[in-house]
Amino acid sequence: METKQLGNTGVSISTIGLGGMPLSLSSRPPESQGIEVIHRALELGVTLIDTADSYCRDESDKHHNERLIYKALQSYGGDISQVVVATKGGLMRPNGNWTRNGNPDRLRETIRVSFEALGGSKPIDVWQYHAPDPDYTIEEALKPAQEAVEEGLMRFVGVSNFSVEQIKRARDVVDVVSVQNQYNPWYRQPETDGVLEYCETEGLTFFPWSPLGGSRRVSSLGEISAIAQLAQEKGASVYQIVLAWLRSKSPCIVPIPGASKTSSIEDSVGAVEVKLSEAELKQIDQGA
């Protein structure tokens, strides 16, 4: 597995990560299968696992994914010293819905619970503010993260669903190493809103969430003729073509495709071997 640096930290991460969300939502697989998926990802050289306190069924199930990942890491027989777990906080799951909550007191609490859920023995590798809440300033919401870094509860801080201006404001409060925004063939705003260019210029890692379109659109990838044609020509899956396309967009991009089956993460990791020419990238750009 290829690696690249996380932001400007000097820490190496795999060039494709594992998105943990499908392992904890209402449609999640049995726990044993979830652990098997995480173990398979580790065997394949994946050293970045993306999670969040809100990857769960509802508020009564909060932090499920973090606890699952910790359990999988503890039961893995191989070396986990290089594994980076990136979690998030700032979303609530009332009745299974998604709502924003940037209340600093609540963020302080959820950071501590995330710290415990991930083992409580070492700092959270990366904690990301999941989405800005208009009821609180970015400065207010990120103060708990700054405090947590100083207290040794977390190493690095990232942001998610942020504009360039919001990222700049965040960096005035705390050192930001990563940005996680939506980016896939149907949603290409990072190419035009300046976020991708800013991350590349400033040395921040960009994690595209829903890189394959999410559960509602992933099955439609084969309907994009340019992608389907290239997949057939290269003997690759349509998912591998999309991940290779994303990786080619910028050296700062690290896709984090979700998986609920071992075959899914095996397929995603195979995207590292898929090479696309400039002409083929243009073909996807025009056809997506």
RONU-296252 format. One record per residue: y negated, z, x negated of N, C-alpha, C in turn. Coordinates in steps of 0.001 Angstrom, whole numbers, plus 500000, padded with zeros to 6 digits. Each point is the difference from the previous one (the first is absolute). Layout:
BEGIN
  n_north    n_up  n_east  ca_north   ca_up  ca_east  c_north    c_up  c_east
        Y       Z       X         Y       Z        X        Y       Z       X
...
END
This chain:
BEGIN
  n_north    n_up  n_east  ca_north   ca_up  ca_east  c_north    c_up  c_east
   501199  500000  499166    498801  500000   500834   498747  500000  499129
   499078  499115  500295    498717  499987   499302   499191  501230  500407
   499090  500397  499128    499116  501122   500318   498555  499607  499723
   499091  500761  500593    498592  499842   499676   499324  501358  500138
   498779  500091  499507    499308  501275   499995   499427  500325  501368
   500094  501267  500392    499360  500481   501215   498525  500242  499702
   499133  499161  500569    498572  500137   499744   499721  500021  498510
   499169  500935  499588    499697  500184   498573   500626  501284  499465
   501135  500393  500614    500582  501308   499690   500871  500025  498757
   500531  498849  499593    500971  499988   498916   501410  500247  500493
   500153  500262  501293    501317  500218   500614   500564  498653  500451
   501263  499738  499675    500641  498740   500384   500712  500137  501340
   499917  498946  500814    500741  499947   501260   500676  498640  500104
   501060  499926  500799    500678  498726   500201   499069  499035  500730
   500172  498703  499757    499095  499013   500593   500276  499759  501486
   501098  500533  500488    500262  500038   501438   500447  501417  500330
   499385  500573  501030    500343  501354   500394   500850  500004  501259
   500335  501188  500457    500738  500181   501244   499101  500692  501004
   499805  499379  501165    499255  500633   501079   500940  500854  500840
   499713  501282  500091    500920  500914   500665   499859  500087  501512
   498958  499427  500580    499716  500202   501421   501170  499705  500938
   500748  498873  499848    501080  499704   500954   501103  501056  500029
   500056  500836  498988    501053  501012   499920   499696  501236  500836
   498786  500044  500615    499607  501223   500700   499387  499804  501376
   499774  498770  500431    499448  499787   501337   501083  500185  501056
   499655  499795  501265    500954  500255   501088   501253  499136  499900
   499874  498846  499347    501141  499091   499838   500750  500224  498697
   499778  501154  499385    500547  500239   498663   501523  500042  499988
   500578  499644  498856    501456  500061   499850   500449  501446  499785
   501305  500261  500010    500483  501352   499676   499514  500421  498614
   499849  501297  499807    499486  500505   498727   500831  499514  498820
   501313  499979  500151    500861  499571   498896   499690  498567  499591
   499703  499148  500986    499658  498608   499695   498641  499918  499324
   499066  500829  500443    498679  500017   499373   500087  500398  498532
   500797  501011  499722    500182  500443   498618   500681  498910  499181
   500945  499303  500607    500682  498902   499318   499019  498894  499623
   499054  499705  500894    498986  498978   499726   499139  500409  498805
   499577  501252  499992    499159  500488   498896   500780  499982  498689
   501237  500441  500041    500834  499973   498790   500181  498570  499490
   500207  499051  500901    500186  498604   499582   498724  499468  499359
   498862  500358  500569    498724  499576   499409   499871  500525  498572
   500366  501248  499799    499927  500592   498663   500945  499297  499040
   501197  499676  500474    500978  499291   499168   499466  498636  499563
   499205  499386  500862    499451  498672   499710   498747  500050  499128
   499571  501197  499629    498849  500139   499116   498688  500275  500691
   500031  500222  501310    498767  500342   500716   499571  501407  499593
   498753  500128  499559    499500  501321   499596   498776  500424  500803
   499632  499205  501003    498894  500367   500884   500519  500087  501433
   499817  501137  500629    500384  500182   501396   498755  500406  500784
   499718  499244  501067    498811  500255   500814   500383  500753  501267
   499262  501059  500312    500276  500811   501170   498693  500511  500605
   500103  500898  500971    498828  500614   500629   500457  501190  500822
   499108  500954  500201    500346  501139   500855   500270  499552  501431
   499412  498871  500399    500114  499507   501380   501167  499052  500221
   500813  499759  498987    501200  499190   500191   501065  500904  500628
   499990  500003  501330    500825  500914   500779   499998  499511  501447
   500687  500710  500875    500047  499601   501417   498748  500442  500752
   499593  501243  499745    498827  500561   500669   499571  501238  499219
   499029  500735  500536    499468  501156   499267   501061  501062  499708
   500988  500142  500877    501041  501007   499766   500922  499627  498841
   499906  498752  499560    500884  499440   498971   499223  499703  498713
   498795  500527  499886    499090  499658   498910   500632  500255  498638
   499687  499132  499045    500466  500095   498603   501486  499661  499851
   500611  499400  501028    501426  499675   499930   500320  499102  498815
   499189  498944  499817    500306  499034   498948   499872  500600  498610
   499011  500855  499815    499833  500660   498699   501229  500864  499682
   500461  500746  500995    501166  500860   499779   501257  499176  499723
   500119  498875  500704    501153  499117   499786   499999  499442  498583
   498844  499561  499543    499891  499447   498651   500337  501066  498954
   499485  501207  500194    500308  501067   499052   501499  500283  499975
   500613  500038  501171    501446  500258   500074   500778  498903  499284
   499559  498759  500190    500679  498871   499344   499845  500068  498487
   498828  500358  499546    499766  500100   498555   500849  501108  499389
   500089  501119  500698    500761  501136   499472   501499  499723  499959
   500472  499128  500896    501436  499716   500047   500382  498757  499197
   499010  499374  499369    500271  498792   499213   500547  500383  498635
   501025  499305  499569    500657  500363   498747   499327  499483  498749
   499071  499051  500155    499351  499400   498840   498690  500664  499621
   499268  499330  499126    498728  500517   499485   498887  499754  501013
   499290  501050  500397    498882  499856   500938   498665  500377  499349
   500022  500153  498681    498794  500482   499305   498830  499022  500088
   500296  498718  500222    498928  498996   500046   499608  499630  501432
   500628  500638  500982    499722  499654   501397   498649  500566  500434
   499200  499151  500619    498689  500379   500527   500065  499937  501524
   499735  501122  500645    499956  500032   501468   498533  500056  500418
   499601  498994  500759    498618  499924   500493   500000  500324  501478
   499357  501092  500390    499954  500380   501398   498584  499852  500547
   499838  500246  501297    498698  499853   500641   499798  501117  501011
   498744  500276  500313    499665  500977   501028   498730  499566  500715
   499877  500398  501260    498794  499655   500746   500271  499352  501338
   501288  499783  500326    500357  499478   501319   500842  501035  500738
   499831  500037  501327    500775  500890   500855   500929  499159  500867
   501077  500623  500530    500985  499273   500804   500211  500636  501381
   498939  500258  500770    500192  500597   501321   500808  499079  500905
   501127  500502  500513    500885  499223   500876   500422  498669  499378
   500070  499957  498674    500417  498781   499319   498894  498996  499775
   498782  500317  500440    498858  499107   499774   499425  500232  498606
   499056  499158  499611    499343  500140   498699   498514  500267  500227
   499498  501133  499517    498569  500309   500115   499486  500527  498661
   498718  499811  499761    499401  500422   498730   499478  501434  500093
   500141  500727  498915    499461  501357   499943   499598  500310  498558
   498693  499905  499749    499482  500266   498664   499385  501376  499852
   500358  500898  500914    499486  501374   499919   500410  500614  498656
   499052  500413  499182    500337  500509   498656   500992  501163  500024
   499853  500899  500982    500921  501145   500071   501422  499531  500292
   500130  499021  500897    501334  499487   500304   500585  499266  498801
   499142  499269  499264    500484  499284   498822   500452  500970  498915
   499266  501101  499850    500437  501019   499029   501393  500508  500356
   500202  500232  501297    501292  500515   500457   501115  498978  499772
   499755  498745  500382    501076  499005   499904   500305  499655  498545
   499012  500088  499125    500263  499787   498572   500983  501049  499489
   499786  501246  500416    500897  501078   499549   501407  499835  500574
   500077  499553  501251    501317  499796   500596   500710  498816  499336
   499240  498948  499679    500584  498863   499280   500513  500436  498633
   499229  500829  499332    500397  500533   498695   501337  500723  500115
   500157  500840  501020    501256  500728   500211   501123  499053  500416
   499688  499034  500879    501028  499075   500480   500585  499171  498868
   499174  499722  499003    500446  499210   498854   500561  500880  498880
   500295  501225  500331    500686  500879   499047   499225  501229  499588
   498667  499888  499946    499170  501147   499669   500088  500478  498565
   500667  499214  499144    500172  500440   498612   499128  499234  499018
   499444  498866  500456    499107  499218   499137   498934  499353  500877
   498889  499599  499408    498924  499406   500801   500466  498745  500735
   499411  499742  501166    500205  498727   500689   499558  498900  499046
   500819  498974  499823    499649  498930   499052   498720  499290  500426
   499987  499486  501231    498813  499326   500539   499836  500439  501453
   498809  500463  500344    499673  500303   501399   498877  499072  500426
   500194  499336  501148    499018  499025   500475   499434  500420  501353
   498697  499901  500153    499360  500255   501293   500336  498811  500887
   500756  500250  501084    500669  498939   500748   499048  499029  500701
   498905  500502  500521    499025  499133   500683   498742  500810  500258
   498835  499425  499734    498763  500753   500218   499799  500342  501478
   499599  501229  500256    499731  500487   501348   498485  499999  500203
   499493  499237  500976    498551  499917   500198   499338  501335  500364
   500817  501000  500392    499434  501303   500352   499666  500850  498772
   500451  499558  498826    499733  500746   498767   499602  499018  498908
   499094  500413  499139    499611  499113   498904   501145  499895  499005
   499996  498924  499250    501016  499817   498956   499908  501126  498982
   498776  500408  499732    499788  501082   499032   500643  501304  500488
   499821  500307  501285    500603  501215   500573   501517  499928  499957
   500536  498849  500413    501452  499850   500123   500709  500012  498652
   499329  499532  498951    500658  499930   498694   499778  501242  499139
   499161  500902  500472    499804  501229   499233   501306  500784  499840
   500846  500107  501050    501284  500699   499820   500893  499344  498942
   499934  498670  499886    500788  499318   498974   499487  500359  498607
   498681  500032  499858    499413  500394   498720   500435  501417  499627
   499946  500901  500979    500422  501382   499770   501476  500073  499612
   500812  499177  500666    501445  500020   499732   500321  499510  498597
   499241  499013  499521    500178  499533   498617   499676  501138  499037
   498901  500697  500254    499576  501107   499134   501002  501157  500035
   500643  500193  501178    500972  501086   500146   501382  499629  499462
   500181  498725  499671    501291  499566   499503   501009  499666  501085
   499518  499779  501240    500894  499628   501092   500279  498505  500014
   499127  499204  499391    500224  498556   499924   499437  499456  498697
   500583  498883  499550    499553  499368   498757   498913  498960  500263
   500301  499076  500908    499105  498872   500215   499667  499829  501476
   498862  499329  500245    499521  499803   501373   499805  498514  500274
   500370  499586  501207    499760  498633   500441   499381  500011  501386
   499636  498824  500486    499444  499883   501344   500719  498870  500732
   499920  500013  501314    500695  499006   500806   499114  499561  501164
   500039  498713  500302    499192  499434   501092   498505  500210  499741
   499589  499782  498765    498613  500197   499566   499335  498658  499681
   498703  499917  500270    499187  498860   499571   499519  500245  498576
   499397  498994  499383    499482  500160   498637   498964  501122  499952
   499089  500018  500965    498959  501027   500020   500613  501390  500139
   501018  500116  500815    500669  501291   500177   500743  500418  498734
   500606  499044  499312    500679  500308   498733   498990  500531  498990
   498842  499361  499930    498959  500435   499066   499563  501431  500309
   499829  500306  501267    499616  501361   500387   501095  500998  499630
   501251  499592  500208    501122  500880   499648   500010  500295  498506
   499704  498993  499201    500038  500164   498538   498879  500895  499487
   498978  500218  500823    498946  500952   499634   500484  501440  500170
   501078  500178  500763    500533  501334   500267   501184  500317  499092
   500885  499024  499837    501248  500224   499271   500409  498700  499304
   500765  500101  498943    500496  498814   499305   501051  499315  500877
   499768  498759  500363    500910  499247   500864   500828  499041  499148
   501321  500006  500200    500878  499136   499195   500587  498847  500798
   499990  500115  501346    500656  498975   500808   499331  499829  501351
   500222  498810  500563    499514  499671   501350   501170  499392  500764
   500232  500478  501214    501089  499474   500819   499412  499451  501305
   499899  498678  500090    499487  499323   501189   501013  498979  500496
   499886  499611  501242    500911  499000   500550   499767  498639  499349
   501108  499310  499702    499911  498669   499386   501346  499310  500150
   500001  498881  500686    501211  499206   500201   499581  498597  500454
   500932  499093  500238    499609  498627   500364   499141  499896  501252
   500117  500985  500907    499203  499966   501225   498669  500725  499853
   499915  500900  499026    498801  500816   499822   499567  499913  498539
   499011  499153  499760    499610  499704   498619   498571  500446  499678
   499534  500982  500741    498630  500474   499818   499684  500472  498577
   500952  500630  499276    499671  500436   498635   499533  498861  499090
   500378  498767  500335    499579  498847   499192   498511  499701  500182
   499449  500405  501148    498616  499623   500324   499045  501176  500139
   500526  501228  500158    499090  501134   500207   499590  500679  498701
   500494  499471  498877    499595  500526   498697   500883  501097  499455
   500906  500548  500811    500807  501140   499546   500948  499614  498877
   500698  498881  500152    500943  499581   498962   499271  499700  498693
   498891  499308  500095    499212  499684   498805   499474  501273  499343
   499562  500951  500809    499487  501263   499471   501104  500764  499272
   501171  500072  500599    501116  500712   499370   500355  499375  498656
   500031  498677  499979    500346  499302   498765   498947  500258  498918
   498744  499934  500378    498898  500211   499052   499974  501425  499465
   500286  500962  500898    499881  501417   499636   501314  500607  499499
   501062  499215  499972    501272  500511   499499   500711  500934  500953
   499814  499793  501305    500692  500801   501003   501243  499243  500488
   501062  500712  500279    501200  499372   500543   499803  499759  501488
   500415  498818  500475    499904  499667   501421   501401  499951  500592
   500253  500908  500964    501277  500018   500712   499810  499311  501351
   500564  498809  500220    499873  499369   501314   500977  500621  500997
   499471  500614  501058    500934  500536   500985   500350  498921  501025
   501183  500144  500598    500585  498945   500853   500001  498660  499275
   500514  499947  498767    499959  498744   499234   500779  498865  500659
   500988  500361  500821    500806  498980   500674   499620  499856  501473
   498875  500628  500378    499510  499853   501361   500330  501132  500940
   500765  500995  499545    500350  501104   500869   501145  499639  500937
   500481  500985  500743    501188  499808   500845   499802  498945  501077
   498755  499802  500439    499759  499042   501077   499974  498556  499520
   499706  499793  498708    499818  498632   499528   500989  499562  498934
   500693  500939  499388    500876  499639   498883   501019  498937  500398
   500481  500055  501239    500993  499027   500440   499409  498608  500205
   498662  499893  499958    499338  498707   500211   499697  499264  498703
   500342  500606  498861    499673  499375   498716   500635  498621  499864
   501212  499870  500511    500697  498719   499909   499352  498897  500808
   499059  500381  500884    499312  499010   500821   498804  499377  499271
   499630  500593  498853    498930  499417   499183   500652  498946  499113
   499770  498737  500319    500759  498905   499382   499899  499982  498484
   498796  500272  499458    499831  499968   498544   500883  501033  499318
   500098  501182  500603    500823  501071   499444   501484  499674  500158
   500376  499534  501178    501408  499666   500255   500477  498879  499081
   499139  499024  499770    500367  498869   499146   500212  500445  498560
   499088  500825  499492    500125  500479   498624   501236  500887  499838
   500288  500801  501012    501182  500859   499943   501266  499152  499874
   500046  498924  500758    501170  499116   499953   500105  499309  498645
   498863  499534  499487    499995  499285   498722   500419  500896  498842
   499606  501264  500055    500242  500899   498875   501245  500866  500195
   500663  499851  501131    501171  500828   500252   499639  501467  500102
   498824  500263  500552    499497  501369   500144   499827  500312  501485
   499789  501263  500314    499715  500370   501384   498514  499799  500270
   499626  499887  501263    498574  499863   500346   499246  501256  499577
   500671  501142  500003    499364  501256   499597   499660  499976  498506
   500916  499473  499215    499749  499903   498557   498836  499053  499702
   499901  498923  500747    498888  499062   499804   498671  500684  500284
   499943  500760  501087    498753  500693   500351   499625  501041  498949
   500973  500772  499542    499713  501019   498982   499557  499350  498691
   500622  498888  499638    499594  499272   498793   498589  499444  500167
   499685  499516  501184    498652  499488   500309   498963  501117  499855
   500297  501165  500546    499073  501129   499890   499799  500411  498544
   501098  500095  499259    499913  500418   498604   499155  499025  499178
   500032  498721  500387    499254  498986   499261   498504  500066  500275
   499618  500699  501074    498600  500040   500408   499120  500762  499020
   500554  500999  499362    499229  500793   499032   500950  500870  499185
   499700  500209  498726    500843  500885   499183   499924  501458  500443
   499033  500330  500861    499875  501397   500429   500859  500303  501231
   500638  498983  500579    500773  500178   501233   501417  500492  499722
   500408  501041  500725    501374  500504   499968   500465  500112  501450
   500821  499052  500479    500491  500067   501380   500906  501210  500220
   499967  500536  501219    500828  501167   500337   500764  499712  501296
   500916  499019  499988    500741  499666   501211   500882  501155  500463
   500018  500215  501301    500861  501029   500547   501442  499529  500067
   500900  500954  500150    501427  499657   500109   500719  501123  500729
   500912  499616  500874    500862  500992   500660   501468  499698  499735
   500242  498916  499227    501357  499629   499588   499991  499678  498513
   501094  500247  499306    500046  499703   498566   499806  498508  499752
   500495  499163  500897    499854  498551   499807   498538  499575  500006
   499168  500737  500726    498575  499656   500069   499296  500269  498676
   500244  501152  499387    499334  500290   498733   500584  499130  498891
   501291  499674  500089    500595  499085   499014   499309  498637  500064
   499745  499522  501218    499326  498722   500181   498575  500065  499454
   499286  501066  500320    498609  500125   499559   499877  500014  498484
   500877  500758  499351    499955  500082   498536   500279  498631  499376
   500796  499182  500673    500288  498664   499495   498782  499108  499915
   498921  500381  500682    498769  499201   499968   499404  499942  498599
   500334  500958  499160    499483  500022   498628   500415  498737  499244
   501156  499451  500380    500521  498820   499304   499442  498687  500551
   499298  500056  501099    499480  498777   500636   498644  499630  499394
   499913  498808  499454    498761  499518   499397   499429  498860  500840
   498720  500060  500264    499333  498989   500807   498932  499286  499175
   499983  498682  500061    498991  499219   499280   498675  500045  500747
   498943  499547  499342    498690  499954   500654   500049  499131  501250
   500724  498900  499914    500117  499096   501148   500739  500679  501149
   501023  500771  499669    500773  500686   501038   499184  501126  500631
   499205  500688  499201    499126  501048   500532   498970  499396  500955
   499468  498872  499618    499033  499292   500854   500650  499569  501300
   501255  499576  499897    500771  499574   501172   500120  501168  500998
   500272  501217  499497    500098  501179   500862   498628  500364  500566
   498984  499980  499140    498647  500344   500442   499548  499124  501168
   500300  498740  499906    499555  499066   501028   500879  500056  501245
   501262  500410  499799    500922  500012   501129   500092  501322  500731
   499539  501075  499328    500102  501331   500629   498889  500224  501012
END
